[in-house]
Amino acid sequence: MKPDLIRPEIATLPTYNAGLALDRFQALYGTRCRAKLDSNENPLGPCHGAVEAIRAEAAGIARYPDAGNAALRAELAEATGATPDRIIIGNGSEDLIGALFRTVLRPGDHLVTVCPSFGLHEFGARACGAHVTKVPFAPDWSFPLDGLTRAMAAEAPRVLIFSSPSNPAGPAITEAEFDGLLKATPADTLVVFDEAYLEYLDAARRFDAMARLAAGPNPWITLRTFSKAYGLAGVRVGYGIACTPELVAQMMKARNPFGVNALAVAAARAALRDPGHLARSVALAAGERARLAEGLGRAGHACAPSQTNFVFFDTGQTATDLSEALRHQGVLIKPWLEAPFTTWARVTVGTTEENDIFLAAVSTLRRAA
Ligand SMILES: Cc1ncc(COP(=O)(O)O)c(C=O)c1O
């Protein structure tokens, strides 16, 4: 293969730091996983109805699914108040991030985001030849409004993207901060509000982000997923709600027509019909994340405040070293590889048992150091 075959935007990207699937972990480390806390999955798994729906749908998989995902869009429209033509379904919300960037970003465009941030917010943009400016969170982990405002004034970016509650840090933007940020955003900038962890947000901190977005001049889209609180990471399904049907129609051209499989759609529709499972999943995460943060604090680790199903903490060493040592004890967490946070790691809130295993392993390693 000639070296110039690969586009430089792709050749210079790092490999995505994905969590380890259970079978890969076992094959690589030769030990049983005791606590899988590296990918922000729901430790309760999917609701019973989703599994049943997949079983029922399986008989029909010789047929292509509906490329327009009409049934799921209609049900999401009912659940969210948006019209179906403003909703787009993806093979996970990561699929929609890629489709969106392919739809709007030209080589040389600017994108502004926060740091630390979900890797694909940066990678997908760089793959399209865009320049990415990452504005660090404030030391108290509040959203860096001044820095974002300065970056946007300097660069007039095509896209502003960030998640709230934030992956990997955990905090959520407040309504006042959100309004302030929107006021500071150039009117042509597309605002991408990634709400992958929306369901975990405390009720007192919720606000109607779509109404705030709709009140301003910017084009916008919010992104959501069934991978986290709904426990459906393995089937891959997420969705976006956009400012206009036009944005959805254009993104549909940049998405694979049959990218969302029939089993995923069946599972997502069933998950929407089980609010009890969702509530139990969120309650488990809220209680256990407080306990995890307390335990980590007692062990001397600084933690970012979390409104999610994970805790971001300073390991006090190169995070990959702690992560590797934990793997040998059957515990998976995600070391952060993005400077200047390479001593930080993200641990997903698991079951009570998994969290205890993690906390015990961390303190054992600390004593041994
Ligand atoms: C902030 C954020 N956005 C999007 C995604 C992608 O989720 P999925 O593709 O599973 O829907 C994730 C997954 O970890 C995430 O943390």
The ligand as a Gaussian input file, in Angstrom:
#p B3LYP/6-31G(d) Opt

LIG

0 1
 C      -21.470000      11.984000      25.237000
 C      -21.719000      10.790000      24.391000
 N      -22.298000      10.951000      23.207000
 C      -22.540000       9.928000      22.392000
 C      -22.180000       8.651000      22.758000
 C      -22.433000       7.542000      21.787000
 O      -23.383000       6.666000      22.288000
 P      -24.063000       5.582000      21.350000
 O      -23.392000       5.612000      20.046000
 O      -23.886000       4.305000      22.069000
 O      -25.497000       6.020000      21.265000
 C      -21.576000       8.421000      23.985000
 C      -21.144000       7.068000      24.360000
 O      -20.414000       6.831000      25.277000
 C      -21.335000       9.516000      24.823000
 O      -20.744000       9.359000      26.005000

